[in-house]
Each structure stands twice: as structure tokens, then as C-alpha cells.
């Protein structure tokens, strides 16, 4: 069951694409390293799928 809201997931995707990160893993790593406090339900990355 996803823990991110639709709005959070869309925000991450839009910002990631804007920053030139075109893979989910790169987007996830960026937000996990820099914005984890703002996205506390980010979860863990496994096999390029965000949980």
C-alpha cells in the first residue's frame, strides 16, 4: 500500500523531471537525501520501485 499521497508523488515526479532526473530511483534518492523531513512517508527503494 503506497504511503505517499497522490499530490506528494506528483510533486516529486514533476520536480525530479525539472531537475533532469529521469529515473524513479534518482528522484527517490534526491528526495530521500534532501527532503526527507518534508516527505516522512517516503519509504524505501527496492528494485527501482518506490514503496
FENCOR-V62100 format. One record per pair of residues at least 4 apart in sequence whose C-alpha atoms are under 8 Angstrom apart, sorted by the first residue. I is the first residue (numbers start at 1). J is the second residue. If there is no record, write none. Layout:
<<I | J> <I | J>>
This chain:
<<1 | 51> <2 | 51> <3 | 41> <3 | 42> <3 | 43> <3 | 51> <4 | 8> <4 | 9> <4 | 39> <4 | 41> <4 | 42> <5 | 9> <6 | 10> <7 | 11> <8 | 12> <8 | 39> <9 | 13> <10 | 14> <11 | 15> <12 | 16> <12 | 27> <12 | 28> <12 | 31> <13 | 17> <13 | 24> <13 | 27> <14 | 18> <15 | 19> <16 | 20> <16 | 21> <16 | 22> <16 | 26> <16 | 27> <17 | 21> <17 | 22> <21 | 26> <21 | 27> <22 | 26> <22 | 27> <23 | 27> <24 | 28> <24 | 48> <24 | 49> <24 | 50> <25 | 29> <25 | 45> <25 | 48> <25 | 49> <25 | 50> <26 | 30> <27 | 31> <28 | 32> <28 | 45> <28 | 50> <29 | 33> <30 | 34> <30 | 35> <31 | 35> <31 | 36> <31 | 39> <32 | 36> <32 | 42> <35 | 39> <36 | 40> <36 | 42> <42 | 50> <42 | 51> <43 | 50> <43 | 51> <44 | 50> <44 | 51> <45 | 49> <45 | 50> <45 | 51> <46 | 50> <46 | 51>>
